[in-house]
Amino acid sequence: MLTTSLNYGMFGYLLPISANLVFYFMLFGGVMQGVGVVPSFIELGKLLGRVLPGGPAYSALIGSSLVGMITGSGSANVAVTGTFSIPAMIQSGFRRHEAAAIEGSVSTGGQITPPVMGAAGFIIASFLGVAYIEVVQMAVLGAALYYLSLFFGIAIFSYSRGFQRYTGPVEMKVVFRRFPVFIAALLLLIVLLVERYSVTFSCTSAIIVTMIMAFVLIPESRSIRVVARSLTEGAKMAAQIAMALAIIGMLAQVANTTAIAPKISVAILSLTKGMVVPSLILIAIIAVLLGMGLPLTAAYLITAVTLLPSMWALGVDIAASHFFVFYFAVWGAISPPVAPASMVASRLADTSLWSTGFTAMKFMAVMFLFPFVIALRPNMLNLSNLGGNDIACIVLFLLVSILTSITMFGWLFSKIRVPQRIASLLTLLCFTAFLLGAGITALLAGLVLLIIFILWQYVSASRAVSPYPAQISD
């Protein structure tokens, strides 16, 4: 059952995905890191920090989002960017667990950010029987909303604490020399994939362009040793994923042979009486629990094999169901008690894992809603065919994101009092209910409450003596 055939178990459909797809993307990511493009990401974050309060947090946001595009690993992302961003945030006034939480949450987003997506995107494409570029297009909206929600959260949190803008130096020479290497290679990769060239050809071409441009623009990369080390690191990452896929292939075959998935589906539907939203909530909880402590690819595969039949029985779109379990497998990487991304960040900050994990969940809380939205409105994954209702839902989701940060951190025009926070929470719940399928009444009620809340807060802020609360020391 496990190894007696080259078509099942360890040697089934997963291992060829690693050899034919994942390997080349890992090489591309290894070369990108090896030639030294990452420091330019940090400098770009410093530029944004000069405009908005909470400066170093934006270095983490920009740096980790860009690094995530080429690594697809939350923990590795924290290790790359956190060594700079976490100490810088602590020096700027962030508490240790706050700095670790921000780095952990922004780094986790790298696992849902194309083109790599922690290698799970390749498996989704294999399951759906579509070209990988189509999965990339489906993933763009989730990644964009994730980082926009984190941006809103960091901005509102920084205002609530009275943080100042970044005033330190920005190495523009690093940006001008290194960032073009990243942009040119990434654009070439995307264009070739869109034009339906093979992954092998696309990644190889992008690697060659990276090496040529790095040789011209980055003096430190003009060495055979650098090239060899970059390729070696990429191959190591690919080998780790290949081992995980081989093991998960055996587990997947066991699940298929024992028919455990249909049994779980029957159990879930019997518990929830077949109601869609309660069933999705139960599936989400199981997916997060299964994803805790596992690499993303393994977490996604286990949840997909065991839980997808339950979603199909509820009538959820096939592509939306895959992304539903994929996102919750990712959220498991930052959710206590295991939370590998938060664990790495907390160690770098020398602080508690629990406080880091729960604070990180505050920053990304709204993204626990997003998988439910796409499960109920699957057309939102089709960016090339968005309708008016889909665009309105995206805008409303962004508004929910802002309201979530306001409610969590207690700040709009000034510090909000408890009655105002309750009003914000009620507004948030009305909009959330509408996104989950409630009628137009919920939307209208939310709009009325939103107007009342904003006017109430504006009047309170205009009467305040100081526009900022007192700075809270660490």
N, C-alpha and C positions, 0 to 999 in steps of 0.2 A: 504493500500500500504506500509506503513512504519512499522507497528507493528502487523498487523492482521494475519500474518503467521510466523511460526518459520523458514521458509526457505527464507525469503526476508527481506530487509530493515535492521533494527538494529540487528535482529537475523539471518541474512543471513550467507554467507560463510566466512565473515571476523572475526566474533567473535570467532568461533572455532579455528581459527589460533592463536589467542591470548592465548586461554586457553590451547591448546595442544602443541604449539611450543614456542611462544614468552615468556611465563611465565617462562619456565625452563632456557632459555638463560639469562633472566634478573636476575634470582636467581644466576646463575653462575657468572655473572658480579658483582652482589652485594657482593657475598662472596669473590671474587678476590680483590675487593677494600677494603672490611672490614678487611681482614687479614693483609693488609699492604704490598702488592707487588709493589704498585706504586712508592715508593721512589727508588726502584732499577732501574726503567726506567730512572729516572732523573740522577742517577749516571752513567749509561751507556752512556747517552748523554754527560756527562762531559768528559768521556774517549775519545770520538770522537772529542770533542772540543780541546783536547790537541794536536791533530794532525793537525787540520785545523783552519784557522782564523775564528773569529766569534763564539767562543766557546759556550756561553750559547744558541745560536740559535739551536745548535745541540741537546742540552738537550731537547728543545721544540720539535724538529723533532722526536727524538727517543722516548721520553716520551709520546707525544701525539699520535703517531702512535700505540704504544703498548696499551695505555689506550683505544684508539678507538676500539681496537679489542674486548674489553669486555664491552664497554658502548654503542657504536653506536650512540652517541649524540654529535653533535658539540659543543653546548653551555655548556653541562655538562663537556665535555672534556677540554674546556678552563678554566672552574672553577676549575678543579682538578689540571691541570699542570701549568696554567697561573699564579697562585699565586706565584710560584717560578720563572718560566722562564722569565716572563715579567720584574720584577724588576732586575733580573740578567742581562738581555740584556741591559736595560737602563744604568745600572752601567758600562757596558762594552763599551758604546759609541753609541749604537743605539738610534735614536730619538724615542720618545714615540710612535708615530704612526707606526713607522717601527717595533718596538718590538711587538706591539699589532697586526699588520698585519701578522707577521710571525706566532705568536701563533694562530691567528684565522684561517689562511690557513691550517696549519698542523693539527689543531684540526678538521676542517671540513672533512679532509680525513678519520677520524674515521668512518664516516657514510657510506663509500664505502668499508671499510676494513672488510673482513670476520673474525670471523664467525658470528657476530651479524648484522652488516650492518643496524643499526637503525630499525630493524624488517621488513624493506621493502623486504629484501631477501626472507623471508618466504612467503610473498604475491606473489612475482614473481614466486616462486616455485609452489604455488597453481594455479596461472594463467596458467603456462606452463604445469602443470600436471607431474612434475618431482620431484625426490628426492631433498631435500634441499642441499645435498652435491654437486649436479650438478650445482646449482646456485652459490655455493661457488667457485667451480672451474672456472666458467665463470667470476667471479668477481676478481680473483687473479691478472690478467694482469692489469686491470684498477687501482687497488690499488697500485701495484708495480710501474707502470709508474707515478702515481700521486706523490708518495714520492720520486722517483728518480728525477722527474722534480723539486720538491721543494728543494731537495739536491743540484742540479746544481744551482738553483736560489740563494740559501743562500750562496753557496761557491763563486759564481761570484760577488754577491753583497758585500760580506765581503772583497774580494780582492779589489773591486772598492773603498771601503771606508778605506782600510788600517787597518782593525781590526787585533788585535793580537790573538794568541791562548790562550786557557784557562790555567791558571797557578795555580788555586786554588786546594784544596784538593779533592780527590775522595774517598768516603767511600766504599772501596772494601768489607768490612765486610757486608755491606748492600746488595751488589750485590750477594755475595756468599750465603747469607742466604735466601734472598727473591726471587731472580730471578728464581732459580730452581723450586720453587713452581709454578710459572706461566708457565714455559716451560713444566713441567711434566703434569700438568693438561690440558694445551692446546693441547699438542701432543696426550694425551689419548682421548680427545674429538674428534679431527680430525680423528684419527685412527678408533674409534668406528663408526663415521658417514660414513667414507669410506667403512667400512665393513657392512654398511646398517643396523646397529642397530637403534632402534627408538631414536628420540630426547629425549624423557623422560629418557630412560635408559642411553644414552650417557651423558647428562647433569648431571644427578644424580650421576653417577659414577665419573665424573670430580669434582663435588662439594665435594664428600666424600674424594677423593684423595687430593684436596686442603686443606681441614680441617685437615687431618691427617698429611700432610707434614708441614703445618703451625704450628701445635701443636708441632712438633719436632724441627723445624728450627727457628720459630719466637716466642720468649718468650711473646711478647705483645699480641699475639692472643690466649694465653692459658686461655681463660675466656669464660664462658657461655654467658656473656653479649656481648662480641664481636661477637660470633656466632649469637646470637639473633638479634643484630643490623644489621649484614650483611644480614641475610635473610629478615629482615624487609625492608631494603633499596631496595633489589632486588624486593620484592613484590610490593613496592610502584611504582617503575619504570614500572613494568608489568601492574599495575592497570591504570597508566596514558595512556599507549599505548592501553589498552583495551577500555578505554573511547573514545579515538580518533577513534579507529576502529568502535565502535558502531555508532558514529555520522557519520563517513564517509560512513558506510553501508547505512544509510538513504539517503545521498546525491547521492551515486552510484545508488540506486534504482530510485531516482527521474530522474537521467540522463538517465537510461534505459527506464523508462516509457515515458518520453517526447521525446526520440529519439534525444537528443541534439548532440550526437557524430556524427551521419551521417550528420547532418546539418553543423557542424563545418568542417567536412571532405570536403563536397561539396564547402564550402566557401573558404577553403585553396586552393584546387585544381583549382578553378576558378580564384583565384588571381594570382597563379603562373603558370597557363597554364599546370599544370601537370609535370613541370620540377622538378627533384628529389632534387638537392642541394638547389635551392631557397625555395622549400617547406619545407625541413628540417630546413633551417634557420628560417623560420617563425614559425614552430612548436617549435624550441628551444627557441625563444623569448617568446612565450606564456607560455612554461613550466617554464622558469625562473620567469616570472611575477606571475604565479600561485603558485610557490614555495616560494615566498618571505613571510617571517613571519609565515609560517606554520611549524608544526613538519614534519619531513621527511616522515613518513608513510602517513600522510594526503596529503602532497604535491604530493607524487608519485601517490597515488590512484586517486586523482582528475585529474592529467595530464594523467594518463593511461586511465581512463574512457572516457575522452573527446578527447584525441589526437591520441590514438593508431589506431583507424580505418583509420585516414588520412594516417598514415605510411603504413598500410597494403595495402591501395589503390595504394600506390606508388610502391608496390612490395618489401618492406623492410622485411627482415627475422623477424619472430615473436620474438625470443629471443633477437635479436639485437634491435628491436623496444622497448621492455620493458626496456632494459638497457639504451637506448637513453634517454627516458623520465625520468628514474631514476636518471641518472647523472645530467641532467639539473635541476631536482627538488632539488638535493643536492647543486648545484652551487648557487641556489637562497638563500641559507642560509648565503652566504658570500657576495652577491651582493647588493650594496646600491639600494634603500634607507632604507630597513628594516634590512637585514643582522644580524640575531640574534647572530650568532657566533662572528661576528665583533663587535657587540654592547657590548657583555660581555667583550671581550678583550679590547675594548676602555675604558670601565669603570675601568677595573683593571689598565690600564695605565694612566688614567686621561687625555684622549686626545680626539680628534674629531672622531666621527663615520665615517664621509665622508672620511677623509684622511686615516683612517684605512682601510675602505672598498676598496677604489681604489688602495691603495698600496698592499693589499692582492691579488687583482685581477691581479696585475703585476706578483706576484710570481706564480700564478696558471693559467696564461693566456693560456698557451698551452693546458691545459686540456679542454678548451672549444672546441678544435678541435677533441679530442679523440672520443666523441660520434658519430661525423660524420664519422670518419674512420671506426668504427665498424659497423655503419649502411650500409656503402658501401662495407665493407669487413667482413661480419659476421663470417667467419671461424676463425678470430683472437680470438674469444671467446672460441674456442675449443682447449685448450692447449694440449690435448693429440693427436691432429691430425693437428698440424701446418705444412704447407707446406713451401717450400723455399721462395715463394713470401710473405707469412705472416711474416716470420722471418725478411726478408729484410725490410718490412714495419715497424716492431717494431723498428729495428735499426734506420731507417730513422726518425721515430717519436722521438726517443731519441736525434738524431742530431737536429731536429727541436726544441726540448725542450732547448737544449744548446744555439742554435742561438737566441731563444726568450729571454733568460736571458741576453745574450750578447747585444742584441739590446735594451732591456729595461733598463739595468743598465750601458751600455756604457763601457764595460771592456772585454779585452781578455788577451793579453800580457801586455798591458798598457791601459790607458784611450784612448778610440777611439774618433776620431773627427767626425764631422757631415757627411762628405762625406763617411767615413768608415762605419758609422752607416747606411747610406742609402744603401751601398753595402751589409751589413749584412741583412737588411730588404728585399732587392730584392732576395737574396739567400733564405731567409726564405719563401718568397712568392712562389718561384719556387717549393720548396720541398712540401709546403702545397698544391699547385695546383696538384701536382702529387698524393699526398695522397687522394685528393678529386676526382680523376678519370681522370685527364689530361694525355696526352700521354707521351711517353718516352722523348719527346723534353723538357718538363718542368724539368724532372730529370737531363738530360744532361746539360741544361742551369744552373741549380742549382749547379751542381758539378763544372762547370767552374768558376762560380762566387765565390764559396766557396774557391777554390784554390787561386784565385786572392785576395780575402779578407784576407785570412790567411797570405799570403806572404806580402801583403801590411801592415798589422798590425804588423807582425814580424819585418819588416824593420823599421817601425816607433818606435816600442818599443826598438829596439837595439840602436837607436839614442837618446833615452830619457836620461835625466840626472839621474833621479831617477826612480826605478821600481814601486814606489807607489805614488799616488797623495797625496796632503796634507790632513791631517785628518780634517774632517768637524765637528765642535762642534755642540752640540745639541742646 
